[in-house]
Amino acid sequence: MPNVKPEMRIIYTVIFLLFAVFLLLPLLALFFRSFETSDGLGLSNYISLLSKNDLMDAMINSFRVSAINAVITTVLAFALAYTINSTNIVRPIKMVIKTGILLPMLLPTITYGFAIIYSFGQQGLITKVFGRKLFEIYGLKGLLIGYVIYTLPASFLLIHNSFQYMDKKYTIVSKLMGDGKVRGFINTTVRPLLGALGGAFVLSFILSFTDFGIPASLGGTYNVVATQLYQVMLGAIPNFNHGAVIAVLMLLPAVFGVVLLNYLEKFNFQYDKFSHIEMIPNKLRDMGMGILSSVIVAGMLSVFIVMFIAPFVTSYPYRLTFTLQHFTDVFQSNDLSSVYMNSLLVAALTAVFGTVIAYASALLNTRTSLKRTSKLAIDLVSMITNTVPGMVLGLSYLLFFNESSLKGTFTIIVLCNIIHLFTTPYLMAKNSLSKMNLAWETTGELMGDSWIKTVYRVILPNSASTVVEMISYYFINSMVTISGIIFLVTAETSLVSSKIKDLQHFQKYDEIFVLSLLIFFTNLLIKFVCDSFQKKPSIKRSGLKKKIS
């Protein structure tokens, strides 16, 4: 590896300052603000809030619904991943299941609530199919449905990815050794996945514990900690100190998650090599898992069917005459169309600059000879951004930048999105760059190329597929996020996800669904375009080849 170049130090300094100013300092300010009282620093804010039944009830409710959701989601995600990776179901059906389970990720979570209302409410679509109301949608049951839909795709991806690194030949070895079906299943499938299953549980728990969108529409009288924070901060008289306390308390599940994941690390299996073999034929297993997975995906997607019906009729469910008037009203409304354009602008800026920052961070970590402590600092930042809830980060920005020129600007929203969503794109780039030949930079240097030139001509082309995936991730998640930006938007910088929250107060559900469909089809288009770019054959090592010739 080459020596540390000046350009490497400059890039590292810029990234270090970025995270120091827009991650560490705001969080520290939030932490100290939680102890701030009229008499100086003290515990009176914590004592005052924790002695109130409202907050304690909200905390208990959040833990209860998040724990139940995490168990359900982990089981369902495992079933789906098992169907995709360990059965002989025909490939087209597997692709339909895999694609269908990921579609909810293209929508804001606050939309889930309204879709559930229009599906399971008194006049809901699914209610009419069954002829009666199945359950009370406001409260625990409604939240559980919303949280399962929200967290299932992410949990599935985590477990599905772990399945890729399992050696399936051990299922055959287990059978030859005379293990029973249950024993063989536990030893060859469940045990190697314990780390991933634990990770899926923690991920589902944290995502549901900190989400604001779903309880904003379905919470009812079942208060959770996210809505408590929103009410304290955006009520008639905002209390910044109490808001800081609740935000700090919201970090507790993240701490628990990190401890649990570290413990589960010892259960992870390491295989020297992988054997790609056909699964043992079992028609009963394949049929059962195929039906179960199809029911899971169909049940989840059925909640959103109404979203593709309501905006196209005059007044759902009373006047079902086809019309495009709701779409016309939205596009003719300067307010709503500008909100959509704001979301596109924020998503595009986040995708471009976020990808640059995440890629540069991964590049410094894997392709340079920076000090080990410097590289560990980048990994530490990645861990922090992965565990800090969006609402907590957004509130820390509100408090820290309250008197600055960044307040109420698109810049602060873009920066919040970049920091909040940093972990996954960074890990994508890190995994990709670490697998490349470490001698490329040395070869480029011997041929007279600078480090920057080698990165541009050799490293970047070989990781183009990953870069496109990073752009897609940043764009899509910026379009659907609400927790991270709910405290930062203003009338001028309002985004679609925050506008949906405003429209809820006026019960303008037709406009809510139109805006939701705009987000959905925009994200679907971006996903399709990015996937198409990823499938194109890239020119490998073009820079070196040209130089050598």
C-alpha positions, 0 to 999 in steps of 0.5 A: 500500500502507498504511503499516506498522501496529502490528499488522503489526509485532506479527505479524512480531515473533511470527513472528520469535521463533518461528523464532529459538527453534524453528529457528535457535537449535536448529540453531546448538546442534546445530552447536556440539554437533558440535564439543564435546569434553571439552577444549572445541571441536575437530574430534576428533568429526569425525575420530573418526567419519570415520575409522570405516568404518561411517559412511563406508560408510553415507555412500557407500551413501546417496549411491549409492542416492539418486543411482540413485533420483533418476535413476529417479524423475525419468525416471518422473515426467517420463513421467507428467507428459508423459502428463497434459499432452502427450497426447490420452489421454481425461480419465478415464484421465488423472485415474486416473493423476494420482490413483493416483500421489498415493495413497502420500503418504497413508501413512507411509514406514515402511509402504512397507517392510512392504508390500514385504516382504509383496509381494516376500518369500519368501511375498509376494503378488507372489512367489506370482503369479510363482512365485518370489522376484524379488530380495533385498528387504533392501538396495539393491534393496528400498530403491530400490523404497521410495524410488521409491514415496516420491519419485515423487509429489512429483517428479511434482507438481513437473514437472506444475506446470511443464508448466502454464506451458509454451506448447504452441504451440511444438510446432506451430511446431517441426513447421512449421519442419521439426524432426525428432521428437527435435530438436523434443521436446528443444527444445520439451519437455525444454529448457523443463523443465530447471529442473524436472527438475533440481529433481525430481532434487534433491528425490528425492535429498534425500528419499531421502538423509534418509528414515528410515522405509524403511531402518528396515524394509528396510535390512538390512545395507545401512547408510545415514546415517539409520539410523546417526544413529538407532543412535548416538542411540537405542542402548544408550549415546547419543552426542549429540556424534557424533549432532550430527556425523552430523546436520551431515553430513546437511545436505551434500546440501541445500547441494549441492541449493541450489547446483545449483538456483541454477545450473539457474535460468538454464535456466528459460523465461519465456513472455509468454502461454500458448496453450491448444491441442490436441496434435497427434494421434499415436495411437502416442504416446498409446497408448505413453505411456498404457500406460507410465504405467498400468504405472508407476502399477499397479506402484507401487500393486500393492505396497500391495494386500497391505496391504488383504488381510493385516489381513482374514485370520486369518494371512497367508499361511497361514490366509486365512479372513476376519476382523475380529479384527485391527481389533477387537484394535486398537480394544480396545487402549487403547495402540494406540487412544490412539496413533491419537488422539495422531496425530489430535490432533497433526495437527489442532493442526499443521494449525490453527496451522501454517496460521495461521503460514504464512498470516501469514508470506505475508501479511506478505511480499506484502500489507504495506510491511514493509522488504525485509530483513524480507521476505527474512528470511521467505524465508530461513526458508522456504529453511532449513526446506525444506533441513533434514532432519526427523531433523536438526531433531528431533535439534536439538530434542532437544539444545536443549530437553532440560532444558526443560518442552517435552521429551516433550510434544505441544507440541514435536512440533507445533512441530517439524511446523510448522517442518519442513513450513512451506515448501510451505504458505508458498509456496502462500499467497505465490503466491496472495496475490501475485496479488490486487489490491494496492489492496484494503487501500488501499480498505478503509482509505479506507472506515474498515476496519483492516488486520486487518478488511480481511484478514478480510473481503476477503483471507481469503475470496479465498484460502479455497481456498488456506487449505483446501489448506494445512490439508490439506497440514499435516494429511496430512503430520503423520499420516505423518511419522516422521523429524521426530518419531522423537527427540521421542516418548515412551511418553505422546506416541507417534504411529502412525508411531513406534508402527509402528517399535516394533511391528516389533521384535515382528513384529506386522505385522497391527497395523502394517497396521491402523494404516497403514490407519487413517492412509490412510483418515483422510488420504483422508477429509481430502483428500476433504473439503478438495477438496470445500470447494475446489470450492465457489464462494466469495464474492469480495470480500464485505467490500468489496461489503458496505461499498460497498453 
